[in-house]
Amino acid sequence: MDTLFAISDDELDQLEAEVNTFKVVPRPRDTITELREYHGWTLNKLEVLENYFVLYRRVAGGGTYIDAFAGTGRGTSIRNGEQRVRDGSALIAAKSGAFSQLHLCEKDSDSIDQLDGSVATLTERQIDRINIHNGDCNRIIPGLIDSERLDSERPCFALLDQDSTQLTWETIEKLAHWKAYEPPPEGQGRPKRCKVELWILFNSHQVVNRIWPSDREKHPMPLGVDALDRMFGQRSVWFDLWEAGASTDALVERYKERLYDLGYQYVIPQLIKDPATGRPQYFMYHATDHPSAISLMRWAKRNADGYENVQLPGFEI
């Protein structure tokens, strides 16, 4: 968030008051079918993103948005027995007006077709800012950075919301190394320059727990060696934890350490649960260089219906 200034509690309260006066625009119904079904925890996460971009636009707008797994653009949910269409992350970002360019990556060809249809429902101004990329984000994102198509002088927010373990560590490194952190003069005020802000899904409970068995005698190696190598970059990063008999909690902490090693000033992991059952699903890591981003994300989470608002980690900073 290169242009963010340090936000005080009073200023954040004022922003919240202004946001609460905004007119809510009803979402149009359409006839899109066969969309992805959004579970409760996904709906809550999307609401957090929507809240966050409202404030992001006001204090750091005009930069780049990267969605590594854009999907169909919309999904369905069931509430009170009624099926509803809900904007996904890509449309939320496009409608927020927070970004001058948006790069949407999607590998699945059927999802791309539906994403094209979802984007076509937007205004001409919104569509003009969108670039859709059909392919593996682990190839597309490095290519975008190397092509210099992205504006390195403006803020950049990357949503790395994978379904499983598709995201490679090399892609995270490429994003993190694209822009360097420059601290504020004499250690006070806002940073002169920030790295790409990341919101990353780490699929701890839905996948990693299954490929990291606790019975070492029965399983001399994890069930998902290749997946772990892909997630962490190389085997030496995680193999000591396996040899020590560590639980998946240690992998969660190691992932956080790896993000700090990339130079981020703040890395906030949060466990996401099913709001209906309380069952853990995965972790979302927020990596940023600007303390104001922490305040904005905190506000976005606390104002999301049904989100895990109690004991949010890391906000003592």
C-alpha positions as CSV (number, residue, x, y, z in Angstrom):
1,M,0.0,0.0,0.0
2,D,2.5,2.6,-1.2
3,T,0.2,5.6,-0.8
4,L,-1.4,4.6,2.5
5,F,-0.8,7.0,5.4
6,A,-0.8,5.9,9.0
7,I,-4.4,5.7,10.1
8,S,-5.3,6.5,13.7
9,D,-8.2,5.0,15.6
10,D,-10.1,8.3,15.2
11,E,-9.6,8.4,11.5
12,L,-10.6,4.8,11.2
13,D,-13.8,5.6,13.1
14,Q,-14.5,8.5,10.7
15,L,-14.0,6.2,7.7
16,E,-16.4,3.7,9.2
17,A,-19.0,6.4,9.8
18,E,-18.7,7.5,6.2
19,V,-18.9,3.9,4.9
20,N,-22.1,3.3,6.8
21,T,-23.8,6.1,5.1
22,F,-23.3,4.6,1.6
23,K,-26.4,3.6,-0.3
24,V,-26.6,-0.2,-0.7
25,V,-27.1,-1.1,-4.4
26,P,-29.1,-4.3,-4.9
27,R,-27.3,-7.0,-6.8
28,P,-29.1,-7.8,-10.1
29,R,-30.5,-11.3,-10.5
30,D,-29.5,-13.2,-13.6
31,T,-29.8,-16.6,-15.2
32,I,-26.3,-17.9,-14.7
33,T,-26.4,-21.6,-14.0
34,E,-23.9,-24.2,-12.9
35,L,-21.9,-21.7,-10.9
36,R,-19.7,-22.8,-8.0
37,E,-21.6,-23.2,-4.7
38,Y,-20.2,-20.9,-2.0
39,H,-20.1,-22.3,1.5
40,G,-20.7,-20.2,4.6
41,W,-17.0,-19.5,5.2
42,T,-16.5,-18.5,1.6
43,L,-19.4,-16.0,1.8
44,N,-18.0,-14.5,5.0
45,K,-14.5,-14.2,3.4
46,L,-16.0,-12.4,0.3
47,E,-17.8,-10.0,2.6
48,V,-14.5,-9.2,4.3
49,L,-13.0,-8.6,0.9
50,E,-15.9,-6.3,0.0
51,N,-15.6,-4.3,3.2
52,Y,-11.8,-4.1,2.8
53,F,-11.9,-2.7,-0.7
54,V,-14.3,0.1,0.4
55,L,-11.7,1.6,2.7
56,Y,-8.8,0.5,0.4
57,R,-10.3,2.6,-2.4
58,R,-10.4,5.7,-0.2
59,V,-6.8,5.5,1.0
60,A,-4.9,3.5,-1.6
61,G,-6.9,3.3,-4.7
62,G,-5.7,3.4,-8.3
63,G,-3.3,0.4,-8.2
64,T,-3.4,-3.2,-9.4
65,Y,-5.5,-6.2,-8.3
66,I,-4.3,-9.7,-9.1
67,D,-6.7,-12.6,-8.6
68,A,-4.8,-15.9,-9.0
69,F,-7.9,-18.1,-8.9
70,A,-10.7,-16.0,-10.2
71,G,-13.1,-18.9,-10.9
72,T,-16.4,-18.1,-12.6
73,G,-16.8,-14.6,-11.2
74,R,-20.0,-15.5,-9.4
75,G,-21.3,-18.3,-7.3
76,T,-24.5,-19.5,-5.6
77,S,-25.5,-19.8,-2.0
78,I,-28.5,-21.2,-0.3
79,R,-30.2,-19.1,2.4
80,N,-33.6,-19.8,3.9
81,G,-34.2,-22.4,1.2
82,E,-33.6,-19.9,-1.6
83,Q,-30.7,-20.1,-4.1
84,R,-29.0,-16.8,-4.6
85,V,-26.3,-15.6,-6.9
86,R,-23.3,-13.9,-5.2
87,D,-20.4,-12.0,-6.7
88,G,-17.1,-13.7,-6.3
89,S,-13.8,-12.0,-5.6
90,A,-13.1,-10.8,-9.2
91,L,-16.4,-8.9,-9.5
92,I,-16.2,-7.5,-6.0
93,A,-12.8,-6.1,-6.9
94,A,-14.0,-4.7,-10.2
95,K,-17.1,-3.1,-8.7
96,S,-15.2,-1.6,-5.8
97,G,-13.5,1.0,-8.0
98,A,-10.3,0.5,-6.0
99,F,-8.1,-0.5,-8.9
100,S,-7.1,1.0,-12.2
101,Q,-6.2,-2.5,-13.6
102,L,-7.3,-6.0,-12.7
103,H,-5.7,-9.2,-13.8
104,L,-7.9,-12.3,-13.4
105,C,-6.3,-15.7,-13.7
106,E,-8.2,-18.9,-14.2
107,K,-7.0,-22.2,-15.5
108,D,-10.2,-24.1,-16.1
109,S,-11.7,-23.5,-19.6
110,D,-15.3,-23.9,-18.5
111,S,-14.8,-21.4,-15.6
112,I,-13.2,-19.0,-18.0
113,D,-16.3,-19.0,-20.2
114,Q,-18.5,-18.3,-17.2
115,L,-16.0,-15.6,-16.0
116,D,-16.3,-13.9,-19.4
117,G,-20.1,-13.9,-19.0
118,S,-19.9,-12.5,-15.5
119,V,-17.5,-9.7,-16.5
120,A,-19.8,-8.9,-19.4
121,T,-22.5,-7.8,-17.0
122,L,-20.3,-5.0,-15.6
123,T,-20.2,-1.4,-16.8
124,E,-18.0,-0.5,-19.8
125,R,-15.7,1.5,-17.5
126,Q,-15.2,-1.6,-15.2
127,I,-14.7,-3.9,-18.1
128,D,-12.0,-1.7,-19.6
129,R,-9.9,-2.2,-16.5
130,I,-10.0,-6.0,-16.6
131,N,-7.6,-8.4,-18.1
132,I,-8.6,-12.1,-18.1
133,H,-5.8,-14.7,-18.4
134,N,-6.6,-18.3,-19.2
135,G,-3.9,-20.5,-17.7
136,D,-1.9,-21.4,-14.6
137,C,-1.4,-18.4,-12.3
138,N,2.1,-19.8,-11.5
139,R,3.1,-19.0,-15.1
140,I,0.9,-16.0,-15.7
141,I,1.8,-13.9,-12.7
142,P,5.6,-14.1,-13.2
143,G,5.1,-13.4,-16.9
144,L,3.1,-10.2,-16.0
145,I,5.8,-9.0,-13.7
146,D,8.5,-9.7,-16.2
147,S,6.6,-8.0,-19.0
148,E,6.4,-4.7,-17.0
149,R,2.7,-4.4,-17.7
150,L,2.0,-3.8,-14.0
151,D,2.5,-0.3,-12.5
152,S,5.3,-0.7,-9.9
153,E,4.7,2.9,-8.6
154,R,1.1,2.1,-7.4
155,P,-0.2,-0.2,-4.7
156,C,-0.8,-3.8,-5.6
157,F,-3.1,-6.3,-3.9
158,A,-2.9,-10.0,-4.8
159,L,-5.6,-12.5,-3.7
160,L,-4.1,-16.0,-3.7
161,D,-7.2,-17.9,-2.8
162,Q,-6.4,-21.4,-4.0
163,D,-8.8,-24.4,-3.7
164,S,-6.1,-26.9,-2.7
165,T,-2.4,-26.6,-3.0
166,Q,-2.0,-25.3,-6.6
167,L,-0.1,-22.2,-5.6
168,T,3.7,-22.5,-5.7
169,W,6.1,-20.8,-3.4
170,E,8.0,-19.5,-6.4
171,T,4.9,-17.4,-7.4
172,I,4.7,-15.9,-3.9
173,E,8.4,-15.1,-4.1
174,K,8.0,-13.4,-7.5
175,L,5.3,-11.2,-6.1
176,A,7.2,-10.4,-2.9
177,H,10.4,-9.5,-4.7
178,W,8.7,-7.4,-7.4
179,K,8.7,-4.3,-5.2
180,A,11.0,-3.7,-2.2
181,Y,10.0,-2.3,1.2
182,E,11.5,1.1,2.0
183,P,11.0,2.1,5.7
184,P,9.7,5.5,6.6
185,P,12.4,8.2,7.1
186,E,13.9,8.0,10.6
187,G,11.5,5.2,11.4
188,Q,8.4,7.4,11.6
189,G,5.4,8.0,9.4
190,R,4.3,5.9,6.5
191,P,6.7,3.6,4.5
192,K,8.2,5.2,1.4
193,R,7.5,2.0,-0.5
194,C,5.7,-1.2,0.1
195,K,5.8,-4.7,-1.3
196,V,2.8,-6.4,-2.9
197,E,0.1,-6.9,-0.3
198,L,-1.0,-10.6,-0.1
199,W,-4.0,-12.5,1.1
200,I,-3.2,-16.2,0.9
201,L,-5.2,-19.3,1.6
202,F,-3.2,-22.0,3.3
203,N,-5.2,-25.2,3.1
204,S,-4.3,-26.5,6.5
205,H,-7.4,-28.5,7.5
206,Q,-9.0,-29.5,4.2
207,V,-5.8,-30.8,2.6
208,V,-2.6,-30.5,4.6
209,N,-3.9,-32.5,7.6
210,R,-4.7,-35.4,5.2
211,I,-1.3,-35.5,3.7
212,W,0.6,-35.1,6.9
213,P,-0.2,-38.3,8.9
214,S,0.6,-38.6,12.6
215,D,1.5,-42.3,12.4
216,R,5.2,-42.1,11.4
217,E,5.7,-45.8,11.6
218,K,2.9,-46.5,9.2
219,H,3.9,-43.6,7.0
220,P,7.7,-43.0,6.7
221,M,7.0,-40.1,4.4
222,P,4.1,-37.7,4.1
223,L,1.3,-38.6,1.7
224,G,1.7,-35.4,-0.3
225,V,5.5,-34.8,-0.7
226,D,5.1,-33.1,-4.0
227,A,2.4,-30.8,-2.7
228,L,4.5,-29.8,0.3
229,D,7.5,-29.1,-1.9
230,R,5.3,-26.9,-4.1
231,M,3.8,-25.1,-1.1
232,F,7.1,-24.4,0.7
233,G,9.5,-24.1,-2.2
234,Q,11.8,-27.0,-1.4
235,R,11.9,-30.1,0.8
236,S,14.5,-28.7,3.2
237,V,12.1,-26.1,4.4
238,W,9.6,-28.6,5.9
239,F,11.4,-31.9,6.2
240,D,12.9,-31.2,9.6
241,L,9.4,-30.8,11.0
242,W,8.5,-34.2,9.7
243,E,11.6,-35.8,11.2
244,A,10.8,-34.2,14.5
245,G,7.3,-35.6,14.5
246,A,5.7,-32.2,14.5
247,S,2.0,-31.6,13.9
248,T,0.5,-29.5,11.1
249,D,0.5,-26.6,13.6
250,A,4.2,-26.4,13.0
251,L,3.7,-26.2,9.3
252,V,1.3,-23.2,9.8
253,E,4.0,-21.5,11.8
254,R,6.7,-22.3,9.3
255,Y,4.7,-20.8,6.5
256,K,4.3,-17.6,8.5
257,E,8.1,-17.6,9.1
258,R,8.7,-18.0,5.4
259,L,6.6,-15.0,4.6
260,Y,8.5,-12.9,7.1
261,D,11.7,-14.1,5.5
262,L,10.5,-12.5,2.2
263,G,10.7,-9.2,4.0
264,Y,7.1,-8.5,5.0
265,Q,6.8,-6.4,8.1
266,Y,3.4,-7.9,9.2
267,V,2.2,-11.4,8.6
268,I,-1.2,-12.2,10.2
269,P,-2.5,-15.8,10.0
270,Q,-6.2,-16.4,10.9
271,L,-8.0,-19.7,11.2
272,I,-11.2,-19.7,9.2
273,K,-14.0,-21.9,10.5
274,D,-17.4,-23.1,9.1
275,P,-19.8,-20.6,10.7
276,A,-22.5,-23.3,11.0
277,T,-20.5,-26.0,12.7
278,G,-17.4,-24.2,14.0
279,R,-15.2,-26.8,12.2
280,P,-11.8,-25.4,11.1
281,Q,-11.3,-25.1,7.3
282,Y,-8.0,-23.3,6.5
283,F,-5.8,-20.3,7.3
284,M,-5.8,-17.0,5.6
285,Y,-2.5,-15.1,5.8
286,H,-2.4,-11.4,5.4
287,A,1.1,-10.2,4.5
288,T,1.7,-6.4,4.2
289,D,4.3,-3.7,5.0
290,H,1.9,-1.1,6.1
291,P,0.4,-0.9,9.6
292,S,-2.7,0.9,8.2
293,A,-3.5,-2.2,6.2
294,I,-3.8,-4.2,9.5
295,S,-6.3,-1.6,10.8
296,L,-8.4,-1.7,7.6
297,M,-8.5,-5.5,7.6
298,R,-9.4,-5.6,11.2
299,W,-12.3,-3.3,10.5
300,A,-13.4,-5.3,7.4
301,K,-13.4,-8.6,9.5
302,R,-15.3,-7.1,12.4
303,N,-18.0,-5.8,10.1
304,A,-18.5,-9.0,8.2
305,D,-21.6,-11.0,9.1
306,G,-20.7,-14.3,10.8
307,Y,-17.0,-13.9,10.4
308,E,-14.6,-15.1,13.2
309,N,-14.6,-11.7,14.9
310,V,-13.5,-12.9,18.4
311,Q,-9.8,-12.9,19.3
312,L,-8.5,-12.0,15.9
313,P,-4.8,-12.7,15.9
314,G,-2.1,-10.1,15.5
315,F,-4.1,-7.0,16.2
316,E,-2.1,-6.2,19.3
317,I,0.5,-4.7,16.9
